[in-house]
């Protein structure tokens, strides 16, 4: 995850309890600067509603970056599992043998 590596089960629970952080779009318009400061300081997500329906989630840029890194890692794990299931993997010996052969073929 991110460089400050502050992801804990508590943070996950905090992210899941968004009902306390729901505001209408009018609140965002009236308090944009205050909201940005709060997002940065408290690392909490804010849900913005329009006509009573959730439309957007606002979060601190560092929290967003960590979330994207986590999602990328999960995607890599998922792809790796799929490759293993489809037998599309090679042992490290096979890889090194292949690389060695390629290098030997490149020699004059």
Secondary structure, DSSP 8 states (H G I E B T S, - for coil): --TT----HHHHHHHH-GGGGEEEHHHHHHSHHHHHHHHHHH---EEEEETTEEEEEE--HHHHHHHHHHHHHHHHHHHHHHHHHTT----HHHHHHHHHHHHHHH--
